[in-house]
């Protein structure tokens, strides 16, 4: 079984489950999405992506 040790170092091993993020080029922010329902959940105020959340490939 995988463990996220050492405890308390504020680091995640592996991605957050049932979440993804996509970059919105219109307003230059990252948006978090629920993978089950497809609904957008949250946006970052800064330009950096969410930590530990998988990135979606842009559709062209």
mmJSON file of the N, C-alpha and C atoms, coordinates in Angstrom:
{"data_MODEL":{"atom_site":{
"group_PDB":["ATOM","ATOM","ATOM","ATOM","ATOM","ATOM","ATOM","ATOM","ATOM","ATOM","ATOM","ATOM","ATOM","ATOM","ATOM","ATOM","ATOM","ATOM","ATOM","ATOM","ATOM","ATOM","ATOM","ATOM","ATOM","ATOM","ATOM","ATOM","ATOM","ATOM","ATOM","ATOM","ATOM","ATOM","ATOM","ATOM","ATOM","ATOM","ATOM","ATOM","ATOM","ATOM","ATOM","ATOM","ATOM","ATOM","ATOM","ATOM","ATOM","ATOM","ATOM","ATOM","ATOM","ATOM","ATOM","ATOM","ATOM","ATOM","ATOM","ATOM","ATOM","ATOM","ATOM","ATOM","ATOM","ATOM","ATOM","ATOM","ATOM","ATOM","ATOM","ATOM","ATOM","ATOM","ATOM","ATOM","ATOM","ATOM","ATOM","ATOM","ATOM","ATOM","ATOM","ATOM","ATOM","ATOM","ATOM","ATOM","ATOM","ATOM","ATOM","ATOM","ATOM","ATOM","ATOM","ATOM","ATOM","ATOM","ATOM","ATOM","ATOM","ATOM","ATOM","ATOM","ATOM","ATOM","ATOM","ATOM","ATOM","ATOM","ATOM","ATOM","ATOM","ATOM","ATOM","ATOM","ATOM","ATOM","ATOM","ATOM","ATOM","ATOM","ATOM","ATOM","ATOM","ATOM","ATOM","ATOM","ATOM","ATOM","ATOM","ATOM","ATOM","ATOM","ATOM","ATOM","ATOM","ATOM","ATOM","ATOM","ATOM","ATOM","ATOM","ATOM","ATOM","ATOM","ATOM","ATOM","ATOM","ATOM","ATOM","ATOM","ATOM","ATOM","ATOM","ATOM","ATOM","ATOM","ATOM","ATOM","ATOM","ATOM","ATOM","ATOM","ATOM","ATOM","ATOM","ATOM","ATOM","ATOM","ATOM","ATOM","ATOM","ATOM","ATOM","ATOM","ATOM","ATOM","ATOM","ATOM"],
"id":[1,2,3,4,5,6,7,8,9,10,11,12,13,14,15,16,17,18,19,20,21,22,23,24,25,26,27,28,29,30,31,32,33,34,35,36,37,38,39,40,41,42,43,44,45,46,47,48,49,50,51,52,53,54,55,56,57,58,59,60,61,62,63,64,65,66,67,68,69,70,71,72,73,74,75,76,77,78,79,80,81,82,83,84,85,86,87,88,89,90,91,92,93,94,95,96,97,98,99,100,101,102,103,104,105,106,107,108,109,110,111,112,113,114,115,116,117,118,119,120,121,122,123,124,125,126,127,128,129,130,131,132,133,134,135,136,137,138,139,140,141,142,143,144,145,146,147,148,149,150,151,152,153,154,155,156,157,158,159,160,161,162,163,164,165,166,167,168,169,170,171,172,173,174,175,176,177,178,179,180],
"type_symbol":["N","C","C","N","C","C","N","C","C","N","C","C","N","C","C","N","C","C","N","C","C","N","C","C","N","C","C","N","C","C","N","C","C","N","C","C","N","C","C","N","C","C","N","C","C","N","C","C","N","C","C","N","C","C","N","C","C","N","C","C","N","C","C","N","C","C","N","C","C","N","C","C","N","C","C","N","C","C","N","C","C","N","C","C","N","C","C","N","C","C","N","C","C","N","C","C","N","C","C","N","C","C","N","C","C","N","C","C","N","C","C","N","C","C","N","C","C","N","C","C","N","C","C","N","C","C","N","C","C","N","C","C","N","C","C","N","C","C","N","C","C","N","C","C","N","C","C","N","C","C","N","C","C","N","C","C","N","C","C","N","C","C","N","C","C","N","C","C","N","C","C","N","C","C","N","C","C","N","C","C"],
"label_atom_id":["N","CA","C","N","CA","C","N","CA","C","N","CA","C","N","CA","C","N","CA","C","N","CA","C","N","CA","C","N","CA","C","N","CA","C","N","CA","C","N","CA","C","N","CA","C","N","CA","C","N","CA","C","N","CA","C","N","CA","C","N","CA","C","N","CA","C","N","CA","C","N","CA","C","N","CA","C","N","CA","C","N","CA","C","N","CA","C","N","CA","C","N","CA","C","N","CA","C","N","CA","C","N","CA","C","N","CA","C","N","CA","C","N","CA","C","N","CA","C","N","CA","C","N","CA","C","N","CA","C","N","CA","C","N","CA","C","N","CA","C","N","CA","C","N","CA","C","N","CA","C","N","CA","C","N","CA","C","N","CA","C","N","CA","C","N","CA","C","N","CA","C","N","CA","C","N","CA","C","N","CA","C","N","CA","C","N","CA","C","N","CA","C","N","CA","C","N","CA","C","N","CA","C","N","CA","C","N","CA","C"],
"label_alt_id":[null,null,null,null,null,null,null,null,null,null,null,null,null,null,null,null,null,null,null,null,null,null,null,null,null,null,null,null,null,null,null,null,null,null,null,null,null,null,null,null,null,null,null,null,null,null,null,null,null,null,null,null,null,null,null,null,null,null,null,null,null,null,null,null,null,null,null,null,null,null,null,null,null,null,null,null,null,null,null,null,null,null,null,null,null,null,null,null,null,null,null,null,null,null,null,null,null,null,null,null,null,null,null,null,null,null,null,null,null,null,null,null,null,null,null,null,null,null,null,null,null,null,null,null,null,null,null,null,null,null,null,null,null,null,null,null,null,null,null,null,null,null,null,null,null,null,null,null,null,null,null,null,null,null,null,null,null,null,null,null,null,null,null,null,null,null,null,null,null,null,null,null,null,null,null,null,null,null,null,null],
"label_comp_id":["UNK","UNK","UNK","UNK","UNK","UNK","UNK","UNK","UNK","UNK","UNK","UNK","UNK","UNK","UNK","UNK","UNK","UNK","UNK","UNK","UNK","UNK","UNK","UNK","UNK","UNK","UNK","UNK","UNK","UNK","UNK","UNK","UNK","UNK","UNK","UNK","UNK","UNK","UNK","UNK","UNK","UNK","UNK","UNK","UNK","UNK","UNK","UNK","UNK","UNK","UNK","UNK","UNK","UNK","UNK","UNK","UNK","UNK","UNK","UNK","UNK","UNK","UNK","UNK","UNK","UNK","UNK","UNK","UNK","UNK","UNK","UNK","UNK","UNK","UNK","UNK","UNK","UNK","UNK","UNK","UNK","UNK","UNK","UNK","UNK","UNK","UNK","UNK","UNK","UNK","UNK","UNK","UNK","UNK","UNK","UNK","UNK","UNK","UNK","UNK","UNK","UNK","UNK","UNK","UNK","UNK","UNK","UNK","UNK","UNK","UNK","UNK","UNK","UNK","UNK","UNK","UNK","UNK","UNK","UNK","UNK","UNK","UNK","UNK","UNK","UNK","UNK","UNK","UNK","UNK","UNK","UNK","UNK","UNK","UNK","UNK","UNK","UNK","UNK","UNK","UNK","UNK","UNK","UNK","UNK","UNK","UNK","UNK","UNK","UNK","UNK","UNK","UNK","UNK","UNK","UNK","UNK","UNK","UNK","UNK","UNK","UNK","UNK","UNK","UNK","UNK","UNK","UNK","UNK","UNK","UNK","UNK","UNK","UNK","UNK","UNK","UNK","UNK","UNK","UNK"],
"label_asym_id":["A","A","A","A","A","A","A","A","A","A","A","A","A","A","A","A","A","A","A","A","A","A","A","A","A","A","A","A","A","A","A","A","A","A","A","A","A","A","A","A","A","A","A","A","A","A","A","A","A","A","A","A","A","A","A","A","A","A","A","A","A","A","A","A","A","A","A","A","A","A","A","A","A","A","A","A","A","A","A","A","A","A","A","A","A","A","A","A","A","A","A","A","A","A","A","A","A","A","A","A","A","A","A","A","A","A","A","A","A","A","A","A","A","A","A","A","A","A","A","A","A","A","A","A","A","A","A","A","A","A","A","A","A","A","A","A","A","A","A","A","A","A","A","A","A","A","A","A","A","A","A","A","A","A","A","A","A","A","A","A","A","A","A","A","A","A","A","A","A","A","A","A","A","A","A","A","A","A","A","A"],
"label_entity_id":["1","1","1","1","1","1","1","1","1","1","1","1","1","1","1","1","1","1","1","1","1","1","1","1","1","1","1","1","1","1","1","1","1","1","1","1","1","1","1","1","1","1","1","1","1","1","1","1","1","1","1","1","1","1","1","1","1","1","1","1","1","1","1","1","1","1","1","1","1","1","1","1","1","1","1","1","1","1","1","1","1","1","1","1","1","1","1","1","1","1","1","1","1","1","1","1","1","1","1","1","1","1","1","1","1","1","1","1","1","1","1","1","1","1","1","1","1","1","1","1","1","1","1","1","1","1","1","1","1","1","1","1","1","1","1","1","1","1","1","1","1","1","1","1","1","1","1","1","1","1","1","1","1","1","1","1","1","1","1","1","1","1","1","1","1","1","1","1","1","1","1","1","1","1","1","1","1","1","1","1"],
"label_seq_id":[1,1,1,2,2,2,3,3,3,4,4,4,5,5,5,6,6,6,7,7,7,8,8,8,9,9,9,10,10,10,11,11,11,12,12,12,13,13,13,14,14,14,15,15,15,16,16,16,17,17,17,18,18,18,19,19,19,20,20,20,21,21,21,22,22,22,23,23,23,24,24,24,25,25,25,26,26,26,27,27,27,28,28,28,29,29,29,30,30,30,31,31,31,32,32,32,33,33,33,34,34,34,35,35,35,36,36,36,37,37,37,38,38,38,39,39,39,40,40,40,41,41,41,42,42,42,43,43,43,44,44,44,45,45,45,46,46,46,47,47,47,48,48,48,49,49,49,50,50,50,51,51,51,52,52,52,53,53,53,54,54,54,55,55,55,56,56,56,57,57,57,58,58,58,59,59,59,60,60,60],
"pdbx_PDB_ins_code":[null,null,null,null,null,null,null,null,null,null,null,null,null,null,null,null,null,null,null,null,null,null,null,null,null,null,null,null,null,null,null,null,null,null,null,null,null,null,null,null,null,null,null,null,null,null,null,null,null,null,null,null,null,null,null,null,null,null,null,null,null,null,null,null,null,null,null,null,null,null,null,null,null,null,null,null,null,null,null,null,null,null,null,null,null,null,null,null,null,null,null,null,null,null,null,null,null,null,null,null,null,null,null,null,null,null,null,null,null,null,null,null,null,null,null,null,null,null,null,null,null,null,null,null,null,null,null,null,null,null,null,null,null,null,null,null,null,null,null,null,null,null,null,null,null,null,null,null,null,null,null,null,null,null,null,null,null,null,null,null,null,null,null,null,null,null,null,null,null,null,null,null,null,null,null,null,null,null,null,null],
"Cartn_x":[0.839,0.0,0.886,0.532,1.324,1.092,2.137,2.037,2.583,1.996,2.465,3.31,4.55,5.437,6.557,7.196,6.957,5.738,5.049,3.846,4.244,3.507,3.751,4.69,5.114,6.019,5.266,3.92,3.067,3.3,3.548,3.758,2.852,2.238,1.353,2.095,1.9,2.423,1.254,1.254,0.147,-0.808,-1.72,-2.649,-3.91,-4.613,-5.895,-6.909,-7.725,-8.688,-9.895,-10.43,-11.667,-11.586,-10.395,-10.235,-9.3,-9.518,-8.597,-8.599,-7.639,-7.576,-7.285,-7.808,-7.642,-7.293,-6.439,-6.033,-7.017,-7.507,-8.434,-7.632,-7.414,-6.591,-7.275,-8.596,-9.313,-8.925,-8.935,-8.583,-7.277,-6.536,-5.201,-5.187,-6.182,-6.21,-6.443,-6.064,-6.317,-7.655,-8.465,-9.781,-9.824,-10.298,-10.398,-11.761,-11.788,-13.02,-13.236,-14.486,-14.857,-14.949,-14.185,-14.152,-15.453,-16.169,-17.415,-18.532,-18.783,-19.904,-19.483,-18.192,-17.721,-17.916,-18.406,-18.655,-17.354,-17.254,-16.107,-16.297,-15.216,-15.321,-14.67,-13.473,-12.686,-11.702,-11.295,-10.268,-9.159,-7.936,-6.795,-6.735,-6.383,-6.221,-4.898,-3.859,-2.549,-2.463,-1.389,-1.243,-0.704,-0.356,0.197,-0.916,-0.652,-1.666,-1.843,-2.937,-3.195,-2.139,-1.755,-0.784,-1.482,-0.909,-1.399,-2.643,-3.089,-4.287,-3.849,-4.37,-3.976,-4.413,-3.588,-3.885,-4.537,-5.569,-6.203,-5.438,-5.462,-4.828,-5.757,-5.222,-6.09,-6.66,-7.927,-8.563,-8.462,-7.98,-7.804,-8.808],
"Cartn_y":[-1.175,0.0,1.241,2.219,3.439,4.326,4.987,5.883,7.252,8.289,9.652,10.08,9.569,9.904,10.776,11.571,11.814,12.698,12.452,13.211,14.621,15.613,16.986,17.755,17.167,17.908,18.665,18.644,19.4,19.014,17.718,17.233,16.037,16.002,14.911,13.981,12.673,11.686,11.231,11.574,11.224,12.39,12.236,13.315,13.252,14.37,14.438,13.657,12.825,11.995,12.802,12.427,12.995,14.499,15.014,16.431,16.576,17.622,17.983,19.497,20.026,21.468,21.779,22.906,23.347,24.828,25.246,26.649,27.404,28.542,29.386,30.525,30.488,31.53,32.893,32.939,34.213,35.126,34.567,35.382,34.94,34.016,33.604,33.01,32.184,31.527,30.031,29.273,27.837,27.598,26.695,26.382,24.909,24.607,23.231,22.671,21.393,20.768,19.437,19.122,17.834,16.835,15.745,14.778,13.995,13.796,13.02,13.794,15.016,15.79,16.724,17.056,17.982,19.443,19.72,21.103,21.768,23.064,23.845,24.205,24.088,24.252,25.532,25.83,26.887,27.442,28.696,29.311,29.841,29.813,30.352,31.861,32.576,34.025,34.353,33.577,33.792,32.965,33.11,32.429,31.014,30.53,29.188,28.151,26.923,25.871,25.343,24.592,23.965,22.898,22.717,21.692,20.345,19.327,17.966,17.643,18.516,18.27,18.044,16.994,16.614,17.664,17.887,18.879,18.203,18.84,18.343,18.85,18.067,18.513,19.488,20.582,21.558,20.97,21.25,20.793,21.897,21.541,22.537,22.338],
"Cartn_z":[0.0,0.0,0.0,-0.822,-0.925,0.292,0.709,1.86,1.473,2.024,1.802,3.0,3.052,4.162,3.663,4.434,5.846,6.072,7.147,7.475,7.897,7.402,7.801,6.901,5.766,4.884,3.799,3.837,2.923,1.464,1.215,-0.148,-0.398,-1.558,-1.928,-2.878,-2.696,-3.625,-4.474,-5.753,-6.634,-6.797,-7.745,-8.084,-7.224,-7.143,-6.453,-7.279,-6.635,-7.359,-7.811,-8.969,-9.527,-9.76,-10.036,-10.334,-11.528,-12.303,-13.377,-13.484,-14.223,-14.395,-15.85,-16.279,-17.654,-17.631,-18.569,-18.645,-19.518,-19.02,-19.759,-20.39,-21.715,-22.336,-22.408,-22.235,-22.294,-21.138,-19.911,-18.744,-18.084,-18.722,-18.276,-16.868,-16.513,-15.207,-15.39,-14.355,-14.326,-13.638,-14.193,-13.658,-13.296,-12.077,-11.605,-11.971,-12.425,-12.877,-12.152,-11.832,-11.261,-12.405,-12.335,-13.429,-13.561,-12.467,-12.522,-13.209,-12.773,-13.313,-14.439,-14.547,-15.565,-15.208,-14.007,-13.594,-13.173,-13.484,-13.046,-11.584,-10.796,-9.355,-8.85,-9.338,-8.714,-9.733,-9.537,-10.37,-9.486,-10.017,-9.295,-9.487,-8.442,-8.552,-9.234,-8.93,-9.552,-10.835,-11.558,-12.835,-12.756,-11.567,-11.435,-11.39,-11.853,-11.785,-10.36,-10.141,-8.852,-8.589,-7.332,-6.973,-6.866,-7.495,-7.349,-8.138,-9.037,-9.838,-11.278,-11.884,-13.237,-14.238,-15.263,-16.302,-17.5,-18.041,-19.259,-20.468,-21.53,-22.768,-23.463,-24.004,-24.688,-25.971,-26.219,-27.453,-28.491,-29.659,-30.717,-31.809],
"occupancy":[1.0,1.0,1.0,1.0,1.0,1.0,1.0,1.0,1.0,1.0,1.0,1.0,1.0,1.0,1.0,1.0,1.0,1.0,1.0,1.0,1.0,1.0,1.0,1.0,1.0,1.0,1.0,1.0,1.0,1.0,1.0,1.0,1.0,1.0,1.0,1.0,1.0,1.0,1.0,1.0,1.0,1.0,1.0,1.0,1.0,1.0,1.0,1.0,1.0,1.0,1.0,1.0,1.0,1.0,1.0,1.0,1.0,1.0,1.0,1.0,1.0,1.0,1.0,1.0,1.0,1.0,1.0,1.0,1.0,1.0,1.0,1.0,1.0,1.0,1.0,1.0,1.0,1.0,1.0,1.0,1.0,1.0,1.0,1.0,1.0,1.0,1.0,1.0,1.0,1.0,1.0,1.0,1.0,1.0,1.0,1.0,1.0,1.0,1.0,1.0,1.0,1.0,1.0,1.0,1.0,1.0,1.0,1.0,1.0,1.0,1.0,1.0,1.0,1.0,1.0,1.0,1.0,1.0,1.0,1.0,1.0,1.0,1.0,1.0,1.0,1.0,1.0,1.0,1.0,1.0,1.0,1.0,1.0,1.0,1.0,1.0,1.0,1.0,1.0,1.0,1.0,1.0,1.0,1.0,1.0,1.0,1.0,1.0,1.0,1.0,1.0,1.0,1.0,1.0,1.0,1.0,1.0,1.0,1.0,1.0,1.0,1.0,1.0,1.0,1.0,1.0,1.0,1.0,1.0,1.0,1.0,1.0,1.0,1.0,1.0,1.0,1.0,1.0,1.0,1.0],
"B_iso_or_equiv":[0.0,0.0,0.0,0.0,0.0,0.0,0.0,0.0,0.0,0.0,0.0,0.0,0.0,0.0,0.0,0.0,0.0,0.0,0.0,0.0,0.0,0.0,0.0,0.0,0.0,0.0,0.0,0.0,0.0,0.0,0.0,0.0,0.0,0.0,0.0,0.0,0.0,0.0,0.0,0.0,0.0,0.0,0.0,0.0,0.0,0.0,0.0,0.0,0.0,0.0,0.0,0.0,0.0,0.0,0.0,0.0,0.0,0.0,0.0,0.0,0.0,0.0,0.0,0.0,0.0,0.0,0.0,0.0,0.0,0.0,0.0,0.0,0.0,0.0,0.0,0.0,0.0,0.0,0.0,0.0,0.0,0.0,0.0,0.0,0.0,0.0,0.0,0.0,0.0,0.0,0.0,0.0,0.0,0.0,0.0,0.0,0.0,0.0,0.0,0.0,0.0,0.0,0.0,0.0,0.0,0.0,0.0,0.0,0.0,0.0,0.0,0.0,0.0,0.0,0.0,0.0,0.0,0.0,0.0,0.0,0.0,0.0,0.0,0.0,0.0,0.0,0.0,0.0,0.0,0.0,0.0,0.0,0.0,0.0,0.0,0.0,0.0,0.0,0.0,0.0,0.0,0.0,0.0,0.0,0.0,0.0,0.0,0.0,0.0,0.0,0.0,0.0,0.0,0.0,0.0,0.0,0.0,0.0,0.0,0.0,0.0,0.0,0.0,0.0,0.0,0.0,0.0,0.0,0.0,0.0,0.0,0.0,0.0,0.0,0.0,0.0,0.0,0.0,0.0,0.0],
"pdbx_formal_charge":[null,null,null,null,null,null,null,null,null,null,null,null,null,null,null,null,null,null,null,null,null,null,null,null,null,null,null,null,null,null,null,null,null,null,null,null,null,null,null,null,null,null,null,null,null,null,null,null,null,null,null,null,null,null,null,null,null,null,null,null,null,null,null,null,null,null,null,null,null,null,null,null,null,null,null,null,null,null,null,null,null,null,null,null,null,null,null,null,null,null,null,null,null,null,null,null,null,null,null,null,null,null,null,null,null,null,null,null,null,null,null,null,null,null,null,null,null,null,null,null,null,null,null,null,null,null,null,null,null,null,null,null,null,null,null,null,null,null,null,null,null,null,null,null,null,null,null,null,null,null,null,null,null,null,null,null,null,null,null,null,null,null,null,null,null,null,null,null,null,null,null,null,null,null,null,null,null,null,null,null],
"auth_seq_id":[1,1,1,2,2,2,3,3,3,4,4,4,5,5,5,6,6,6,7,7,7,8,8,8,9,9,9,10,10,10,11,11,11,12,12,12,13,13,13,14,14,14,15,15,15,16,16,16,17,17,17,18,18,18,19,19,19,20,20,20,21,21,21,22,22,22,23,23,23,24,24,24,25,25,25,26,26,26,27,27,27,28,28,28,29,29,29,30,30,30,31,31,31,32,32,32,33,33,33,34,34,34,35,35,35,36,36,36,37,37,37,38,38,38,39,39,39,40,40,40,41,41,41,42,42,42,43,43,43,44,44,44,45,45,45,46,46,46,47,47,47,48,48,48,49,49,49,50,50,50,51,51,51,52,52,52,53,53,53,54,54,54,55,55,55,56,56,56,57,57,57,58,58,58,59,59,59,60,60,60],
"auth_comp_id":["UNK","UNK","UNK","UNK","UNK","UNK","UNK","UNK","UNK","UNK","UNK","UNK","UNK","UNK","UNK","UNK","UNK","UNK","UNK","UNK","UNK","UNK","UNK","UNK","UNK","UNK","UNK","UNK","UNK","UNK","UNK","UNK","UNK","UNK","UNK","UNK","UNK","UNK","UNK","UNK","UNK","UNK","UNK","UNK","UNK","UNK","UNK","UNK","UNK","UNK","UNK","UNK","UNK","UNK","UNK","UNK","UNK","UNK","UNK","UNK","UNK","UNK","UNK","UNK","UNK","UNK","UNK","UNK","UNK","UNK","UNK","UNK","UNK","UNK","UNK","UNK","UNK","UNK","UNK","UNK","UNK","UNK","UNK","UNK","UNK","UNK","UNK","UNK","UNK","UNK","UNK","UNK","UNK","UNK","UNK","UNK","UNK","UNK","UNK","UNK","UNK","UNK","UNK","UNK","UNK","UNK","UNK","UNK","UNK","UNK","UNK","UNK","UNK","UNK","UNK","UNK","UNK","UNK","UNK","UNK","UNK","UNK","UNK","UNK","UNK","UNK","UNK","UNK","UNK","UNK","UNK","UNK","UNK","UNK","UNK","UNK","UNK","UNK","UNK","UNK","UNK","UNK","UNK","UNK","UNK","UNK","UNK","UNK","UNK","UNK","UNK","UNK","UNK","UNK","UNK","UNK","UNK","UNK","UNK","UNK","UNK","UNK","UNK","UNK","UNK","UNK","UNK","UNK","UNK","UNK","UNK","UNK","UNK","UNK","UNK","UNK","UNK","UNK","UNK","UNK"],
"auth_asym_id":["A","A","A","A","A","A","A","A","A","A","A","A","A","A","A","A","A","A","A","A","A","A","A","A","A","A","A","A","A","A","A","A","A","A","A","A","A","A","A","A","A","A","A","A","A","A","A","A","A","A","A","A","A","A","A","A","A","A","A","A","A","A","A","A","A","A","A","A","A","A","A","A","A","A","A","A","A","A","A","A","A","A","A","A","A","A","A","A","A","A","A","A","A","A","A","A","A","A","A","A","A","A","A","A","A","A","A","A","A","A","A","A","A","A","A","A","A","A","A","A","A","A","A","A","A","A","A","A","A","A","A","A","A","A","A","A","A","A","A","A","A","A","A","A","A","A","A","A","A","A","A","A","A","A","A","A","A","A","A","A","A","A","A","A","A","A","A","A","A","A","A","A","A","A","A","A","A","A","A","A"],
"auth_atom_id":["N","CA","C","N","CA","C","N","CA","C","N","CA","C","N","CA","C","N","CA","C","N","CA","C","N","CA","C","N","CA","C","N","CA","C","N","CA","C","N","CA","C","N","CA","C","N","CA","C","N","CA","C","N","CA","C","N","CA","C","N","CA","C","N","CA","C","N","CA","C","N","CA","C","N","CA","C","N","CA","C","N","CA","C","N","CA","C","N","CA","C","N","CA","C","N","CA","C","N","CA","C","N","CA","C","N","CA","C","N","CA","C","N","CA","C","N","CA","C","N","CA","C","N","CA","C","N","CA","C","N","CA","C","N","CA","C","N","CA","C","N","CA","C","N","CA","C","N","CA","C","N","CA","C","N","CA","C","N","CA","C","N","CA","C","N","CA","C","N","CA","C","N","CA","C","N","CA","C","N","CA","C","N","CA","C","N","CA","C","N","CA","C","N","CA","C","N","CA","C","N","CA","C","N","CA","C","N","CA","C"],
"pdbx_PDB_model_num":[1,1,1,1,1,1,1,1,1,1,1,1,1,1,1,1,1,1,1,1,1,1,1,1,1,1,1,1,1,1,1,1,1,1,1,1,1,1,1,1,1,1,1,1,1,1,1,1,1,1,1,1,1,1,1,1,1,1,1,1,1,1,1,1,1,1,1,1,1,1,1,1,1,1,1,1,1,1,1,1,1,1,1,1,1,1,1,1,1,1,1,1,1,1,1,1,1,1,1,1,1,1,1,1,1,1,1,1,1,1,1,1,1,1,1,1,1,1,1,1,1,1,1,1,1,1,1,1,1,1,1,1,1,1,1,1,1,1,1,1,1,1,1,1,1,1,1,1,1,1,1,1,1,1,1,1,1,1,1,1,1,1,1,1,1,1,1,1,1,1,1,1,1,1,1,1,1,1,1,1]
}}}
